[in-house]
Every structure is written in structure tokens, then in C-alpha cells.
Amino acid sequence: MLNAPRCAIVLGSLICACVLLGEQAPAPPIAEVTTKDAPVTFSARVNLIPVPVVVRDSHGRAVGNLGAGDFQLFDNEKLQMISKFSVEKLGIDAASPGQPGKPAVSGEIRLDANPDGAPTRFVAYVFDDLHMSPADLVYSRDAVRRRIDSAPSASERTAIYTISGKPMQDFTSDREKLHSALAVINTSHASSTKAIQNHSCPPMTFYVAEQIYDHSDSAALALVAQNVMACLKLEPGDYSKALTIAGMAARETFLQNNLDTQDSLETLHNVVGKLAKMAGQRTIVLISSGLLVPDDRRQQESALFEQAIRSNVIISALDARGLYIPGFVDDEPNYGTYTLQEQIIQGEELGALADATGGKFFHNSNDYDDGIARTASAPEYLYVLAFSPLDLKLDGKYHNLKVTLKTARGMDLQVRKGYYAPSYAANPAEQAKREIEEAFFSRDEVRDLPAVLKTQYFKTGDSDATLSTVANVDVKKLNFRKEDGRNLDNLTVVTGLFDDDGNYVSGVQKIVELRLLDDTLEKRVGSGIAVRSSFNVHTGRYMVRMVVRDSEGQLMAEQSTLVEIP
């Protein structure tokens, strides 16, 4: 019985496998097109190191006619090859005199096009209510209120945030909501913290505490001990006791203020994450009386820079102290050169945020209206240089960056100062995911891959509807990989919605696996394949965004369209 079938009894049921002795069962047919739903989860991780650069001439005007060949980029003093280059035109009116319709340089990206009236600019004002005096808050808050009232652009959306977390107003064009959020901002937490530091015994600032606790500065400890002797009225023989009290006070002051710094960086991280999901030009204006970032927070600060750069978020900063005399204090303990150094570093930290992301740092001026106008406006031109570091070790160490122009022309360059090396290498899947995320939250129209977005809606109630989207992809023009007589490629199709204020609503990701026979590709696919998605929505206005990427050619299609559901 050489051809008798083999059978097996499983859980009391007779299951006969159709495999005859000496023969093999035919393999199941391979589907030529398979579509799978995948969750939309965006998390950036990049191999290239991006370096934003703002170039200004001797009059302070942004320069936008330079190319990649004009720049030199150094990583720890080693010259690097610029592998990716673009110049973004931010806030330039296409109809302005002297601005013809064609790009100034290769790789130029326009971010101000708004043919359909959708929001294109998002400005988040972040008030550092942990580190501001009441007077600094009042002046800067009033300046923000006046800018909101001036309504700089109908396509601009504004948000109000604070470092302490209250109050918060997400992006809106409703002035009353913005005024209400501004009205309740106060510095009660900052005032109470300062009161503990300045009127306790001994009085101490964050910087002095850091020098003692983090850097074992004996001179700073001696100064604090002298204050202990005075405020506790100790005898000269009690100096050792005063040193002990000074050391304990330094530890307490450092730890408390270090938590405030952590809160500041985490809040900015969250705001960048919020802005990263807005489709358009994104700016954060940090309004603060100065920051101090101790050594154990540098990695957190660097991660914030990386996140902002990769999300195309510009961070500008306004020093709310206005015009002040360095080294002068009124209600704080005066520690001489330590006070002066602290004030300088506080401003430098704000400037570092701006330099790292291409923003503007406004300081040493009492013209708060001008300061808010400058920091809320993006630079006219922003170059983005990117490079893959030579012989990069995945050790998490800090690298110094330097960018110069090959021909010195009296230009001023605003550049990030450095970056931390990653701890592991990004794999191709992570890189593809990053590219799709960046494309989805941009406003660019890219047609490297032949795909077209179509939409249609059906009312399901007075205020409800189903919005259907179709991504038509002409697969005949894809770069297939040939294997076993089939044409292989995978398509990732992401479709999503943004509301009228530019807020991300929802998204759908589909993976289309193509395993096409030659005959199918030549005769049967016609104009291509259609990838459909649907969304349950309410009446209103939405921007629909589509991104398509193929795995073999790694080409992209990016398209947006507005849909209004009455």
C-alpha cells in the first residue's frame, strides 16, 4: 500500500493529511497582494546628525543664497562630509519683491505655502513660572497678550504653557481662551522657592549650591559658612559647625533646584512632542529669567535638542530679566563673582536652546514687544546640514560641533554647539519609520513615488460622517526586486487627519505586500492598486495627509488635501 494516505487522530477527530507516501502536498498559492493594518506609532530615531544653521550678514539679516559647498562642518575638530543639505524658507511671502518663484538653491523647501487657508504656523509660549520674578512675568505676559491681539496671521495658531503645568491652553485661534490662560499665570511657586533660599539661614542660590555640592568648591563653601556665622550669630570657635551647616544647606538647595530644572526640561520635551504632531511651521518661545542645567541633566538637555531638531521645532528664548546690570542683585544673596557668573550662565543656557534649534535669543533689552515679535517669528532662512559621523563610537559621549564658511564674508553663524553620540545604531526599520513620521507631520508635497490621494465622505447623522480615503499607487513604476519569478516590494501607506487648528486627530497605517507575477504586472494591474482607509468624524474642516513609502526603491509620495464636512 505504497499510496495509502497517512492519517492522524487528534482530540478524537479523524484528520487525514493529504500526503501520499512518496509524494508531497502542493504548496498553497502565494497571494500576489496582501494588505495588513499596522498601528500608527511615531517615535524618532535617526542615523544622521542634523545641524541647523542660521547665517546673518553684518546688518543682522538672514542670508539664504548659500549652498552645501559653502559650508564646512567639523565634529571634534575632524572635517565631515555633508551628506544631506537643505535650506528652509520660513515666513517669506512668495509675492514679496525680489522673490521670484523658483528656489534660490538646490534642496530649498518652502514652508509657508497655504493655498487652502489651513493653519501653517504654530507658536507655543512657555512661561518659566519656576524661575521668574513677578515683575518679569508681568512685562513679558503683557507683551504676549498684545501680540495675540495684533493677530499676525489668520493661519497662525497659538498655545500657552507653563513649566509648573498650570495653566495650559492648547493650540487655538480663540483670543478669549488665550487671554484667560495668560491671566491666571503667576509665580507663586517660584516666589516660595526663592523665599526659602534667600531668607533661610544660610541664604543660597542654585549656582553656589551646585559649586559646593557638585564641584566641591571650597571657596564657595567658605563664603556660605561666613553667612552661617552671621545669621546664626555663632562664635568664632564654631566655624567647623558653620561649615557642616553650609554643606547640608548646599545639598538641600541643589536637590530642590535640580528638580525644578528637570521639570523645565520635561515640560519643553512635552511641548516639542505636541508640536511635532502639528503639520506646519513650529516655534516654541521660552520666556524665562534664566536656567541652570547641572552636569547630571546634560544628557536630558541634549535629548531635548535632538528631539526638537528632528521634529523641525524651533525653540527661541526671551530673557525676561530685560536690561540688567550683571552682578547686581537686590533681593538675592550677593556672592560676588559667583553671582556674576550665575547670571551669565543663566543667559547662556537660554541662548544654547536657541542656537541648537535655529531659534532667536532675545536679551538685555526692556523692549518686550520687540522681543516677543522677534522670538515668535521664525528666521527667514534656516539651513539644515546633516552628516554621518566618521568612525562614530556608540558610547554616548559628547561631541563638539563647529560650522564655518569656506569664504569668510563677515557673516555670523548661529549653530548648535554639539551632540551626544547614540548608544546603539538605528536599524533600517527604525530609519524607515522616522522618514515616514517626518513626512507625515510636514506640509511638503512630494511625488517621487506615483501615488494620488482621493477622498469622499458620507453623512451618517446630523453631525457625524464617515470620511473615506483612497491612495492610488501606480505599481508599474515601482522598483521591484525579482525573486523566484515574482516582483517583490512592500508599500507603507499612512493616512491621517488634522483638525482646523492643526491638531493631529487620528491615523491609519497599512502595509501592502506585493508579490506580483510578471503576467499580472504587465497585463492585469491596470492603473495600479487602491489602498482604502476610513475615519468616523464629526462635521468640520479637516486636512487629510497621505504618505506612501516603498521598501525597495525607498521612494516617497506625500500629499495633503482639505475636506469640509457640512
N, C-alpha and C positions, 0 to 999 in steps of 0.2 A: 504494500500500500504506500508506494512512494509519493503519491499525490494526495494522500489524505490530509485534510486540514487539521492544524493543531488548535485545540480549544482549551479554555481555562474557565474554572468555576470561581466566581468572585461574589462573596456575600450571598450565596445561594442562587445566583443568577447565572445562566449559561451564556458566556460571551465567547463567540468564535472569532478568532483573529483570522482574517482572510489572507493568510500566508501559507502557501503550499510548500512542502518540503522541496528544496532545490530551487525555489523561486522567491522573489522579493516583491512586496506590495508596491504598486506605483506610488510615487511621491505625490502629495497633494499639490494642486496647481498653485503657482505663486501669483498673488494678486499684483496687478500692474500699478494700481493707485490705491494707497491706503492713507486715510486721514485719521489722526489721533488728536484729541483735545489734550492740552497741557496747561497747567496753572500758570498765570502771569505773575511771576515773582522777579522783581528787579533788584539786583544787588551788584554794584560796580566793583570790578577788579581788573586792572589793566597792566599790560606789559610795558607799554611806552610810558615815559616820564614826560608829561606836558609842562611847558614853561610859558605862562602868559607874559607878554612884554608890551608895555606902553612906551612909545617913543615920542618925545616932545622936543620942539625946536627951542631956540633961545628965548622966544616970546611965550613959551608955555603952551603952544598949540600942538595938538596931536598930529603926528606925521603918518600918512597912510599909503605912501607910494614905494615902500621898500619890499624887496623880495628875499627869499631864503638865502640867496648868495650874499646878501649884505650883512648877515649875522655870523658871529662866531659864538659857540656855546661850549663852556668848559665845566666838567664835572671833576671836582677835586683837582683842579688845575690841568686836567687832561682834556685836550680838544676832542669834541664829539661830532659825529656826523648827524646833521639834522635830517631825520628820516620822514618827518611829516611837518607841513607848514601851511598855515592859513592866516588870512587877515580878515577879521570880522569888522564890518561897518555897523556901528551901533548908534541909533538915533539920528542918522543922517537922512535928510529929506531927499528923496530921489529927484525931486524937481528943483533942488537948490541950484543957484547959478554956479557954473564951473563944475558941475557933477554930471557928466554925460552918463548915458545909460549903461555903458559897458564897464566891466570890472577894471580897477586900477592895476591889479597884479593877478597873476595866476593863483588860483586857490582862494580867491576872495569869496566871502559868504555874506550875503545881505540878511540882516535880522529884523529889518523894520518894515518889510512889505506887509500890507494889511488891506488887501483888496475887498474883503468882505466885512470889515468893521469889527472883527473879533478882537478880544484883548491880546495885545502883543507885548506889553511891558508889565512887570510885576515888581513892586518895590515894598520891601518889608522893613519897617522901622523897629529896631530892637533897642529899647531903653535899658541901660545897665543900672537899674534901681538899687543894686547892691553896692555900687561904688560912686554914687553921685551925691553931691550936696543938694539941699532943697533949691538953692538959687540956680545952680547949674541945670537942674531939671526944669525949672520954670522957663528959663530963657530958651532952652532947646525945644521944649514941648510947644511953646507958643510959635516958634518958627515952623515946626512941622504942621501945626494947625493952619497957619497962613498958606503954606504950600498946598495943603489939601484943598483949601478954599479957592485957590487960584486955578484948580482943575487943569493941570498942564496938558492932559491928553485924554480924550474920550476912551482911548484904547488902553489906558493905564489902570491897573488895579492895585489897591493899597492894603497892607496889613499892619497891625500894631501888636508888638510882642514886648514882653519884659523878661529880664533874666530871672527874676523871682517866680515867674509863671503867672502872675496876675497883674493886670487884666490881659486878656488876649482877644484880638479881633482878627479873624481870618480874612482873606482877600475879598474885597468888596469895592464897589464904586459908590456905596451909600455913605454920604458925608456925615449924616447924623450918627450912624453907628461908629464911625471913626472918631468923631468928637466925643462921644460917650466913653469910648475906650481911653482916649487921652486924658479925659477929665479926672479919672479915678487913679491914675498912676501917682504914686508917692514914693518917698524914700524912707519910710518908717523903719524898714529892716536895716538899711544902710546906716541910718542915724543911730539906732540902738547899738549896732556893732561898733561904730566909732566911739560912742559914749563909753562902752566897756574898755576899749583900747586906750582912750585918751584921758579918762578921768579915774581909771583904776590905778592901783599902785603896784608896779610902776607903769606909767603910760608908755605905749609902744606902737610902732607901725608895723605893717606886714613885712616891709623890706628889712627893717632892723631885725625882726624876729627870724626872718629867713637867713640872714647872715650869721646869726648866732646858732640857730638850730640846724641849718642845712650845711653851713660852711665853717662852723667852729671859729667864728671871728672873735678873737679875744678882746680886740679894741672896742667892738660894739658891745660886748658883754660888760666891759668895764664902764662904759657910758650908762648903760641901763642900771648897773649896780649903784652908780652915783645917784641916780634918780631914786632908787630904792632907799638909800641912806637918807635922802632929803624928805621924801614923802612919808616915810615911817619914823623919821626923827631918831635914827639909830645912832649909837655911839661909835666912835672911830674903831673900837675893837670888834665891832660886829660886821666888819667888811666881808668876811667869809660867808656869813649868813645872808648878806645882801647879794652876793654872787649866786648863792643857791636859789634865792627867790627870783633873781633875774633870769636864771636858766629855765626855771619852771614856767615863768610867765612867757618867755620866748616860745617854749614848746606849745603852750596853750594858744597863744596868738597865732602862731604859724599854722597849726592844725585847723583852727576855725577859718582863717582866711583861705587856706588851701581848699577847703570845701567850697567856699564861695567861687574860687577860680574854676573848680570842677563844674559847678552849676553853670557858670558863664559859658564854658566850652561846650557843655552838653546842650544848653539851650541853642547856641549857634548851630551845633550839629543838627538838631531837630528842625530848625528853620531852614537850613540848607536842604535837608531831606524833603521838607514841604515844597520848597521852590523847585527842586529837581523834578517834581511831577507837574510843573506848570509849563505849558507849551508856549515859549516865547522868551523874551529877554528878561533876565532875572537879576535883581540887585538887592543886597542887604545893606542897610545903613545902621551901623552900630553907633549908638550915642552913649558915650561913657566919659567919666573923668579919669580914666586910665586903668590899665590892667597890669598885674604882675603874674607871670607864669613861672612857677618854680621848676626846678630841673625834673622832678618826678611827673610833671604834666606836659613835658615837651613832646612826647610821643602822641599824646592826645591832641595837642595843638597841631602837630604835623598831619595827623589823620584828618583833622578838620580842613586844613589847606588842601589835601589831596581830594577829599570829598567835594569841596567847592569847585576846584578846578575841573574835575572830571564831570561834574554836573553842570558846567558852564554857568556857575553862580558867581557874580562879582560881589565882594564884600568891601564896602567903603566904611570909613570911620570918621566920626566927628568928635574932637576933644572938647567936651562940654565945659572945661575949665576956662575956655576963651583965652584972652590975653592975660598972662600972669607973669610975675617975676620969679624966675627959677630960684629955688632955695628959700623963698619967703613962705611962712606959714602963719596962720592966725590962731586957729582952734586946735592945731595938732602939736604934739611934742616936737621940738626942734632938735634934731640930732646933727646939725651942721652939715658936713659933706655927705652924710648918709641921706639927709632929707633932699639935697640937691640931686644926688644920684637916683634916688627913688622916683622923683618927679620926671627925670629924663627917661628912665626905663619904662615908666607907665605910658609915656607917649610913644616910645619906640615899639612897644607891643601892639598898640593900635595901628601904627604905621606898617608893622610886619603883616598884619591881616590884609591891608590894602595892597601892599607890594606883591604878596603871594598870589593874589587872585585878580590883579589888574584893576583894583578899585582906587579911589581917591582918599587921601588922608588930609583932613582939614583941621588946622590947629593954629594956636597963637593969634586968634582973631576974635573979636566980640561981635562980628557981623554974622550972627547965627542964620539969618535968612540966606545970605550968600553961601554959607557953609552947607545948609540943607540942600540948596539948589545944586551945588556942585557935587555933593556926595550922592544925591539921589539920581543924578544923571550919569549914564554910562560914558566911558571915554569914547571919543569919536571913532577911534580905531584901536583894535586890540589884536596884536599878533599872538598866535599860539604856535610855539616851536615845540616839537616833540622829538625825543631821541631814545634809542635803546642803549643803555649804558654798556660800555665795553668792559668785559671781564667783571660784571657785577656779581658780587658775592651776596647770597641770600642770608645776610647776618643781622639785618635790622639796624645797621649803623647809619649815622648821619653823614650826608654828602653835601659839600658846599657847591653852589652853582654860581656861575658868572657868565654874563652875556655881554658881548661887545659888538660894535660895528667895525667892519673891516676898514672903512674910511671914516676917520673922525671928522665930524662936521659941526661940532658944538652941540650935539644932541644930548638930551638927558634921557636915560633909560630907567624905567621902573620895572624891576624884576624880582621874582621870588628868590630868597636867599639860599634855599637848599631843600633837601628832602631826605626821608629815611628809606633805606633800602628795604624791599619786601622781605618777608621771612620765608616765602615759598614762591615758586614760579606759577604763573597763571597758565592753565591748560587751554587747548583750543576751544573747548566747550565754554569756558568762562569768558574767553575773548569774544566769541560769537554772541554770547548773552549780553556782554557790555555794549557791543556795537548796536545790537537791536534796541537796547534800552536808550542809548544816547539818541538814536534816530527817532524813536517813538516820542520822546519828550522835546524834540526840536521842532522848528517850523519849516525846515528845508524841504524843497521839492526835488527829489532825486529819481531819475528814470534810467539808471544803468541796467536794471532788470525790467523786462517788458511786462508790466502789470498795471491794471487800471482799477480804480475803486468806483463802485456804484452803490447807491443807497435807495431805500424805499421804506415808507412807514405805513402802518395800518392802525387806525384808531380802534381801540378795544373798549373805550369808555369816554366819558366827558373829558377827563384829564389824563387818561392813560393811553399808551400806544405801544406797539411793537416796532422797533426800528431794525430793519434787515440790511445787512451789508454783504456785498459780493466783491471779492478780489479776483479779477480775471487775469490769469497768467498765461502768456503765450509760451508754452513749454518747448516749442520747436527751436527757440532761440537760446535755450539754456546750454551750459557747458557740461554735458553728461560725461560720466565715467563709464566706459564699456567693460562689462564683465559677464561671462557666460551667456553671450548673445543678447544681453539686455542693456538698456541705457539707464544708469543709476544717478539719482540726485535726490536730495531732500530739501523741501521748502519749509521755512518757518514763516508763518503768516500771523502777525499781531494786529488786531483791530481794537480800537478803544474810543471812548467818549470823554470829552471835556465839556463842562457846563459853560454858561455865558460869562462867568467870572474867571474862566480858565482853569478851574479845579478839575483834577482827574476824577472821573466818575467810576468807570469800570473798564475792563479789557478782557479780550478773549485771545488765547494763543492756540494755533493749530499747527501740527506737524504733518506735512504731506510727504509720504514716501513714494517716490516714483521709481518703478522697476519696469520700464516700458520695453516691449519688443520692437524690433525695427519696423515691422509692418504697422504696428499701432502708431508709432511716432511719425511715419511717413504719410499714412492714409487716414487714420481714424481720429486723431486728437483735434482736428479742425483748427479753430482759432485758439484753442487752449483749454485749460481747466478752470472751473469756478470754485472758489473756497468761500462758503457762506457762514455768516455768524448772525446772531440776533440778540437784541437787548430789549428788556422791558423798561420803558421810560415814561416820564410824565410830560405834559405839554411844556414847551420851552424851546430854547435855542441851544444847539449842540454843535461842537466841532468834532467831526469824525476823523480819526487818524489811522492810516494803514501803513504798515511796514512789512515788506517781504524780503527775505534773505535766502539765498540758495547755498547749500553746503559745498558744492564742488567749485563753482566759479567765485563764490563769496561776493556776489553782486547784490546790490540793494535797490529796492524801489520804495520811495517814501512819498506819500500823498495825503493831503488834507482836504476836507470839504465841509461846508456848513449846512446844517439841516435845521429847519424851523418847523416845529410841530404845533399847529394852532390849537 
